[in-house]
Each structure stands twice: as C-alpha cells, then as structure tokens.
Amino acid sequence: MQQHTVTELIEHISQSHQHMVRVLESERHVAVRMAHMVHALPDRHPDFGGMDGLLQSSGAVTKSVVAYLNTIAELQESMATTIGSVMKELDGDNEEE
C-alpha cells in the first residue's frame, strides 16, 4: 500500500514539473526573441530615444533574462526538494522491510 502511494506521489510531482517546464519554455522563447531584437539593432548611430530610452530598453532585457534564470533556479530547487522527499520515503520503506 505504501509503495502505491509513493508511486502516485511521484506521478503527480512529475506532472507538476512538466507544467513548470512548459512555463519555462515559453519564458525562454520570450528571452530569446528579445535577444534577437537587441542583436538586430544597428551598431552605429542608433536612435533609442536618448540615454533614457537606452537605459530603459537595456533594463527591460536584463529583467527578462534575470526572471528567466530565477525561474530555472526555482524549478531546480523544487525538483531537488521533491526528489529528496521521495528518496527519504523510499529509504524509509527499505528500512521497514
């Protein structure tokens, strides 16, 4: 009975992680698209609306990249916590046998 519960828990966690990966994938596409836009900007005499516009645009790109990296870190932490809990549960099952 205990093994069945652990198996169901792992299945639900796996589905949750799949949903988180989909969110990350969409955020990655946004960050990549923004990087393409920045790369397409001309190297000489671009018009960004002055220094304020330039700072605002580069700040937006930086925020997007940082948000994406933070989300990846949160996903890794969540997966590590979940896997740690499952491993403890499985180890507890082995000790009972």
C-alpha positions in Angstrom: 0.0 0.0 0.0 2.8 2.4 0.9 4.6 1.8 -2.4 1.4 2.6 -4.3 1.1 5.9 -2.5 4.7 6.8 -3.3 4.2 5.9 -7.0 1.1 8.1 -7.2 3.0 10.9 -5.5 5.8 10.6 -8.0 3.3 10.7 -10.9 1.7 13.9 -9.6 5.1 15.5 -9.0 6.2 14.6 -12.5 3.1 16.2 -14.0 3.7 19.3 -11.9 7.2 19.5 -13.2 6.1 19.1 -16.7 3.8 22.1 -16.3 6.6 24.2 -14.8 8.9 23.2 -17.8 6.2 24.4 -20.2 6.1 27.8 -18.4 9.9 28.0 -18.5 10.0 27.1 -22.2 7.6 29.9 -23.0 9.7 32.4 -20.9 12.8 31.2 -22.7 11.2 32.0 -26.1 10.4 35.5 -24.9 14.0 36.0 -23.7 15.5 34.6 -26.9 13.2 36.8 -29.0 14.2 39.9 -27.0 17.9 38.9 -27.5 17.3 38.7 -31.3 15.7 42.1 -31.2 18.7 43.6 -29.4 21.1 41.9 -31.8 19.2 43.4 -34.8 19.8 46.9 -33.5 22.3 48.9 -35.6 25.8 49.3 -34.3 26.2 52.9 -35.4 24.1 55.9 -34.6 21.0 54.0 -33.3 18.2 56.2 -32.1 16.9 54.9 -28.7 15.1 58.0 -27.7 18.2 59.3 -25.9 20.1 57.9 -23.0 16.8 57.4 -21.0 15.4 55.2 -23.8 18.6 53.2 -24.0 18.7 52.6 -20.2 15.0 51.7 -20.2 15.4 49.2 -23.0 18.5 47.5 -21.7 16.9 47.4 -18.2 13.9 45.5 -19.7 16.1 43.0 -21.4 18.1 42.5 -18.2 15.0 42.0 -16.1 13.7 39.4 -18.6 16.9 37.4 -18.5 17.1 37.6 -14.7 13.5 36.5 -14.3 14.1 33.5 -16.6 17.2 32.5 -14.7 15.4 32.8 -11.4 12.6 30.6 -12.6 15.1 28.0 -13.7 16.7 28.1 -10.2 13.3 27.8 -8.6 12.5 24.8 -10.8 15.8 23.1 -9.9 15.2 23.8 -6.2 11.7 22.4 -6.4 12.8 19.3 -8.2 15.7 18.7 -5.7 13.3 19.1 -2.7 10.8 16.7 -4.3 13.3 14.1 -5.2 14.9 14.3 -1.8 11.5 13.7 -0.1 10.8 10.8 -2.4 14.2 9.3 -1.7 13.7 9.6 2.0 10.3 7.9 1.7 11.8 5.1 -0.4 14.6 4.7 2.1 12.1 4.5 4.9 10.3 1.8 3.1 13.5 -0.2 2.6 14.3 0.0 6.4 10.8 -1.3 7.2 11.4 -4.5 5.1 
